[in-house]
């Protein structure tokens, strides 16, 4: 590859990193703005909305677009985000409690970890699905659960990416604060848009869509 080709690739890579940092900053800022509990759902859904728009090639100014998405998705984001946040807190609490009990609580500790992983994978499909398809809120969880079961390889990829970002964030906390949330949302959306397209193409070939 020529030097010009490498320069273009490096430029695009740097542009994506800067985008993820800006998205991460807005996500954190709007989440804190509402005291976390009531704003993490709308803030997260707004971030996924913008990530989808960028992935499909739209151009927009990030701050006003994010603010508009946060307002428009506040109700639905709360309905999706609040129960998921409560479930995460409970599962993490269970895991830490059982971990403190030592070897005698290995099975319930692993069960809590497994449930957390399942919830994470389903959420990794549900949020991109919420901003990509015209579905009712109550339809999202069953459909996200179904696709998570029907595409184990894709689910494994999403879980691997999430664990990798978590590992890097733990090793480099400053990098994690600046980038982790935005990087995960953008990569999650990018991957899921491709998984959804592949799934729709497969269903079309079977004559079921």
Kinemage of the C-alpha trace (Angstrom):
@kinemage 1
@onewidth
@group {chain A} dominant
@subgroup {mainchain}
@vectorlist {calphas} color= white
{ca unk a 1} P 0.000 0.000 0.000
{ca unk a 2} L 1.243 3.492 -0.879
{ca unk a 3} L 2.119 6.162 1.675
{ca unk a 4} L -0.969 8.099 0.568
{ca unk a 5} L -3.170 5.061 1.228
{ca unk a 6} L -1.751 4.648 4.730
{ca unk a 7} L -2.198 8.349 5.421
{ca unk a 8} L -5.877 8.168 4.456
{ca unk a 9} L -6.413 5.105 6.660
{ca unk a 10} L -4.671 6.777 9.612
{ca unk a 11} L -6.761 9.907 9.110
{ca unk a 12} L -9.997 7.922 9.132
{ca unk a 13} L -8.865 5.947 12.192
{ca unk a 14} L -8.004 9.155 14.073
{ca unk a 15} L -11.326 10.683 13.016
{ca unk a 16} L -13.203 7.673 14.431
{ca unk a 17} L -11.287 7.896 17.723
{ca unk a 18} L -12.050 11.613 18.043
{ca unk a 19} L -15.709 10.915 17.263
{ca unk a 20} L -15.826 8.216 19.967
{ca unk a 21} L -14.240 10.592 22.506
{ca unk a 22} L -16.806 13.295 21.731
{ca unk a 23} L -19.680 10.805 21.882
{ca unk a 24} L -18.335 9.457 25.166
{ca unk a 25} L -18.152 12.964 26.629
{ca unk a 26} L -21.743 13.741 25.677
{ca unk a 27} L -22.950 10.386 26.994
{ca unk a 28} L -21.233 10.932 30.344
{ca unk a 29} L -22.323 14.563 30.572
{ca unk a 30} L -25.994 13.932 29.848
{ca unk a 31} L -26.000 10.872 32.116
{ca unk a 32} L -24.684 12.946 35.026
{ca unk a 33} L -27.010 15.816 34.143
{ca unk a 34} L -30.047 13.810 35.233
{ca unk a 35} L -28.467 12.231 38.291
{ca unk a 36} L -27.575 8.979 36.468
{ca unk a 37} L -30.607 6.887 37.446
{ca unk a 38} L -33.177 8.806 35.384
{ca unk a 39} L -30.879 9.874 32.567
{ca unk a 40} L -28.640 6.918 31.728
{ca unk a 41} L -31.313 5.315 29.535
{ca unk a 42} L -32.097 8.408 27.421
{ca unk a 43} L -28.404 9.361 27.256
{ca unk a 44} L -27.467 5.893 26.043
{ca unk a 45} L -30.271 5.690 23.476
{ca unk a 46} L -29.337 9.164 22.182
{ca unk a 47} L -25.729 8.007 21.770
{ca unk a 48} L -26.865 4.934 19.823
{ca unk a 49} L -29.090 7.127 17.647
{ca unk a 50} L -26.160 9.333 16.659
{ca unk a 51} L -23.854 6.353 16.162
{ca unk a 52} L -26.351 4.775 13.776
{ca unk a 53} L -26.671 8.039 11.847
{ca unk a 54} L -22.902 8.263 11.491
{ca unk a 55} L -22.615 4.625 10.474
{ca unk a 56} L -25.115 5.062 7.657
{ca unk a 57} L -23.221 8.098 6.363
{ca unk a 58} L -25.236 11.052 7.678
{ca unk a 59} L -23.531 14.358 8.465
{ca unk a 60} L -24.634 16.430 11.448
{ca unk a 61} L -23.394 18.663 14.252
{ca unk a 62} L -22.941 16.333 17.191
{ca unk a 63} L -24.039 18.491 20.144
{ca unk a 64} L -27.413 19.784 18.855
{ca unk a 65} L -28.140 16.364 17.339
{ca unk a 66} L -27.394 14.645 20.649
{ca unk a 67} L -29.485 17.128 22.638
{ca unk a 68} L -32.439 16.636 20.273
{ca unk a 69} L -32.114 12.840 20.431
{ca unk a 70} L -31.912 12.929 24.232
{ca unk a 71} L -35.160 14.900 24.439
{ca unk a 72} L -37.026 12.828 21.872
{ca unk a 73} L -35.924 9.496 23.368
{ca unk a 74} L -36.320 10.430 27.032
{ca unk a 75} L -39.450 8.382 27.701
{ca unk a 76} L -38.437 5.323 25.698
{ca unk a 77} L -34.866 5.517 26.961
{ca unk a 78} L -36.107 5.551 30.542
{ca unk a 79} L -38.391 2.559 29.919
{ca unk a 80} L -35.475 0.598 28.466
{ca unk a 81} L -32.638 1.855 30.622
{ca unk a 82} L -34.052 1.910 34.136
{ca unk a 83} L -34.992 -1.799 34.404
{ca unk a 84} L -31.698 -2.820 32.777
{ca unk a 85} L -29.727 -0.617 35.182
{ca unk a 86} L -31.541 -2.098 38.189
{ca unk a 87} L -30.853 -5.618 36.906
{ca unk a 88} L -27.151 -4.835 36.429
{ca unk a 89} L -26.850 -3.378 39.932
{ca unk a 90} L -28.559 -6.431 41.455
{ca unk a 91} L -26.432 -8.929 39.510
{ca unk a 92} L -23.183 -7.122 40.287
{ca unk a 93} L -24.199 -6.929 43.928
{ca unk a 94} L -24.948 -10.662 43.954
{ca unk a 95} L -21.632 -11.441 42.298
{ca unk a 96} L -19.646 -9.376 44.810
{ca unk a 97} L -21.560 -10.866 47.736
{ca unk a 98} L -20.986 -14.449 46.614
{ca unk a 99} L -17.341 -13.663 45.808
{ca unk a 100} L -16.871 -12.489 49.398
{ca unk a 101} L -18.073 -15.891 50.649
{ca unk a 102} L -15.179 -17.690 48.984
{ca unk a 103} L -15.099 -21.157 47.424
{ca unk a 104} L -18.327 -22.328 49.045
{ca unk a 105} L -20.310 -19.846 46.908
{ca unk a 106} L -18.578 -20.591 43.595
{ca unk a 107} L -21.705 -21.879 41.833
{ca unk a 108} L -23.998 -18.919 42.665
{ca unk a 109} L -21.117 -16.531 41.916
{ca unk a 110} L -20.655 -18.054 38.455
{ca unk a 111} L -24.416 -18.069 37.938
{ca unk a 112} L -24.525 -14.341 38.672
{ca unk a 113} L -21.638 -13.751 36.265
{ca unk a 114} L -23.372 -15.830 33.587
{ca unk a 115} L -26.635 -13.926 34.029
{ca unk a 116} L -24.710 -10.653 33.741
{ca unk a 117} L -23.105 -11.840 30.498
{ca unk a 118} L -26.492 -12.885 29.073
{ca unk a 119} L -27.994 -9.520 30.004
{ca unk a 120} L -25.032 -7.765 28.402
{ca unk a 121} L -25.347 -9.676 25.121
{ca unk a 122} L -29.097 -9.119 24.890
{ca unk a 123} L -28.621 -5.406 25.611
{ca unk a 124} L -25.918 -5.274 22.941
{ca unk a 125} L -28.566 -6.254 20.379
{ca unk a 126} L -31.503 -4.433 21.959
{ca unk a 127} L -30.088 -0.886 21.928
{ca unk a 128} L -28.929 -0.833 18.276
{ca unk a 129} L -32.226 -2.546 17.376
{ca unk a 130} L -34.168 0.179 19.201
{ca unk a 131} L -32.675 2.927 17.006
{ca unk a 132} L -32.539 0.946 13.749
{ca unk a 133} L -35.961 -0.691 13.500
{ca unk a 134} L -39.428 0.762 13.897
{ca unk a 135} L -40.481 -1.475 16.777
{ca unk a 136} L -42.631 -0.953 19.840
{ca unk a 137} L -40.756 -0.861 23.126
{ca unk a 138} L -42.359 -4.102 24.338
{ca unk a 139} L -41.245 -5.904 21.168
{ca unk a 140} L -37.549 -5.144 21.599
{ca unk a 141} L -36.630 -7.547 24.413
{ca unk a 142} L -38.151 -10.698 22.809
{ca unk a 143} L -36.617 -9.897 19.425
{ca unk a 144} L -33.201 -9.055 20.893
{ca unk a 145} L -33.257 -12.265 22.950
{ca unk a 146} L -34.191 -14.295 19.873
{ca unk a 147} L -31.410 -12.899 17.710
{ca unk a 148} L -28.900 -13.394 20.543
{ca unk a 149} L -29.817 -17.093 20.641
{ca unk a 150} L -30.039 -17.481 16.862
{ca unk a 151} L -26.594 -15.928 16.222
{ca unk a 152} L -24.202 -17.400 18.813
{ca unk a 153} L -21.094 -16.477 16.780
{ca unk a 154} L -22.180 -12.837 16.539
{ca unk a 155} L -23.051 -12.834 20.230
{ca unk a 156} L -19.585 -14.156 21.031
{ca unk a 157} L -18.018 -11.361 18.967
{ca unk a 158} L -20.018 -8.711 20.836
{ca unk a 159} L -19.084 -10.237 24.194
{ca unk a 160} L -15.409 -10.371 23.190
{ca unk a 161} L -15.411 -6.718 22.113
{ca unk a 162} L -17.094 -5.655 25.361
{ca unk a 163} L -14.628 -7.636 27.493
{ca unk a 164} L -11.682 -6.246 25.505
{ca unk a 165} L -12.820 -2.651 26.014
{ca unk a 166} L -13.404 -3.374 29.699
{ca unk a 167} L -9.927 -4.892 30.042
{ca unk a 168} L -8.208 -1.957 28.349
{ca unk a 169} L -10.219 0.479 30.481
{ca unk a 170} L -9.161 -1.341 33.654
{ca unk a 171} L -5.498 -1.251 32.612
{ca unk a 172} L -5.622 2.380 31.486
{ca unk a 173} L -8.295 4.165 33.573
{ca unk a 174} L -7.789 7.598 32.002
{ca unk a 175} L -8.259 6.129 28.536
{ca unk a 176} L -11.340 4.333 29.792
{ca unk a 177} L -12.897 7.536 31.128
{ca unk a 178} L -12.184 9.421 27.898
{ca unk a 179} L -13.107 6.751 25.386
{ca unk a 180} L -14.617 3.486 26.645
{ca unk a 181} L -18.339 4.300 26.564
{ca unk a 182} L -18.259 6.016 23.189
{ca unk a 183} L -16.011 3.338 21.678
{ca unk a 184} L -18.296 0.533 22.831
{ca unk a 185} L -21.475 2.262 21.621
{ca unk a 186} L -19.970 3.015 18.219
{ca unk a 187} L -18.440 -0.439 17.713
{ca unk a 188} L -21.583 -2.135 19.011
{ca unk a 189} L -23.736 -0.177 16.569
{ca unk a 190} L -21.359 -0.797 13.652
{ca unk a 191} L -21.297 -4.537 14.282
{ca unk a 192} L -25.030 -4.881 14.892
{ca unk a 193} L -25.989 -2.986 11.741
{ca unk a 194} L -23.988 -5.580 9.810
{ca unk a 195} L -25.462 -8.468 11.769
{ca unk a 196} L -28.977 -7.142 11.134
{ca unk a 197} L -28.280 -6.761 7.406
{ca unk a 198} L -26.897 -10.307 7.219
{ca unk a 199} L -29.884 -11.668 9.105
{ca unk a 200} L -32.360 -9.863 6.854
{ca unk a 201} L -30.543 -11.109 3.745
{ca unk a 202} L -30.636 -14.683 5.075
{ca unk a 203} L -34.356 -14.427 5.845
{ca unk a 204} L -34.998 -12.961 2.404
{ca unk a 205} L -33.262 -15.914 0.738
{ca unk a 206} L -35.458 -18.257 2.770
{ca unk a 207} L -38.514 -16.317 1.644
{ca unk a 208} L -39.603 -15.410 5.159
{ca unk a 209} L -39.288 -11.642 4.941
